[in-house]
Amino acid sequence: MDLSIIIVNYNGAPFIQGCLDSVFGSHTHHGYEVIIVDNASRDGSVPILRACGHPITLIENATNVGFSAANNQGVAQSTGRYIFLLNNDTVVESDTIQCLLDYFTGHSDVGIVAPQLLNRDGSLQGHGSGLMKWRYSGKKAIEVSFVTGAAMMVSREVYLRVGGLDENYFFYNEDLDFCKMIQKLGYSIIYLPSARLTHFGGLSTATRKRESIVEGYRGGLYFCKKHYGSSVYILYRFILFFDLIPRYLMNRIFGRDQSALAYLDIMKLTILGEVGRRV
């Protein structure tokens, strides 16, 4: 098998059929398989997947094991030479998969190739911070330091050398860590604007505000601890704690209780410093 497409699904009923239709409507001469790992969805998306009309492998988890662990599950069941990690709230253009695969030919030093992301209105969606959006506005392939986990293609060899996605990240920051680990191995990360897809964004976390806020910060703390050492980690916790105090107070004053509780949870994390895998 040339390619394994891994899609993690969590409450993806509004988008998963469209995602699969676009994947199976792709124009490519490579053989591929599609593996979907469902993280205990509760919105009726599993029946949609069972009746989707496409030849997929469906793995149904009894609990939500997180984005990183679910992707690793899918990869463990796959056979492709290349792996395409794809969000469930995406629609690929017909030549996207072929463009990504073609780029690997003759580029043995490449670890990841990622497509251009578009919003639902067709406007450009940057990888990561909106401040760096300009980096992704060109038409030529460029080397970048980071691409989002919404859509990234990687060789199986590199994926296994890195050890897969770090499962200490439940969701958020796992893509940043993955890119960092690949660069440490000496591979480059390529943004390929000739390959395009629409990414709707925010689907899996739309109804989990408190948890989403906490996981974003917890993942950032873990990333700092993992990659920058204890001294920087202690300093970062100290600065972050005092940055969180006004955020907590403002949300409490304006009655945004879930957000206020989230910032209180994060303040506790900065004090304790225990930011390993969420249980």
Residue, then its C-alpha position, 0 to 999 in steps of 0.5 A: m500500500d502506498l498511502s494510509i490516510i488516518i482520520v480521528n473522529y470525535n463527534g464529527a457528524p456534520f462533516i465526516q461524510g463530506c470528508l470521506d467523499s472528498v478523499f475517495g473522489s481524489h484523483t491519484h494513481h497510488g493505492y491507499e487505505v482509509i482508517i478512521v479511529d472514533n473516540a467514543s463519539r456521542d453525536g451519531s457519527v458512528p452510524i454515519l461511518r458504518a453506512c458511509g458507502h466507502p471501504i474504510t477500516l473503522i476502529e471504535n474506542a470505548t472512551n476518548v483516548g485523545f487525538s495523539a493516541a488515536n492517531n497512533q492507533g490508526v497508524a499501528q493498524s496501517t500498512g502504507r509507505y506514507i501516512f496522511l494524518l487528516n482531520n475529520d472537518t476537512v475537504v480535500e481537493s481532487d489533486t491534493i493527495q497526489c500533489l503531496l505524494d509527488y513532492f516526496t519523490g526526489h526529496s529524501d530529506v523531507g519529513i513532512v509535507a503539508p497542504q495549503l489550508l482554506n477557510r470555508d469561504g475560500s480565504l487563506q487559513g494559516h498554520g498556527s498563529g494568525l501573526m504568521k499567516w503571511r508565511y503561507s500566502g505564496k505559491k511556491a513550496i517553502e520550508v517552515s518550522f511548523v504545520t498544523g496537525a489538521a493535514m500532514m503527510v509523513s513517511r512511515e519511516v520518519y513517523l516511527r523514528v519519531g515514535g509517533l505523536d506524543e500521547n502526553y498531549f491529549f489534544y492541542n500542541e501535539d503537532l508542534d511537538f511532532c514537527k519539533m521532533i522531526q526537525k531534531l532528526g534532521y528532516s525538513i518540513i515543507y508547506l506545499p500551496s499547490a495542494r489545497l484543502t478546506h479546513f472548517g476548524g474547531l469541531s471537536t472542541a466547540t462544546r468543551k470550552r473549559e477542557s479545551i482551554v486547560e488542554g491548550y495551556r497544559g500542552g504548552l507547559y509540557f512542551c516547554k518542559k520537554h524541549y527547553g529544560s527545567s530552568v526555562y520551565i520554572l521561569y515560564r510557569f512563574i510568568l504564566f501564573f501572573d498572566l493568568i490572574p487577571r484572566y481569571l478575575m475578568n472571566r469571574i467578574f463577567g460571569r464566564d464561569q467555565s472560562a474562569l474555572a479553566y484559568l483556575d485549573i491552569m493556575k494550579l498546574t503552574i504551581l504543581g508543575e505536573v503536566g504529564r499525560r492527562v488521566 
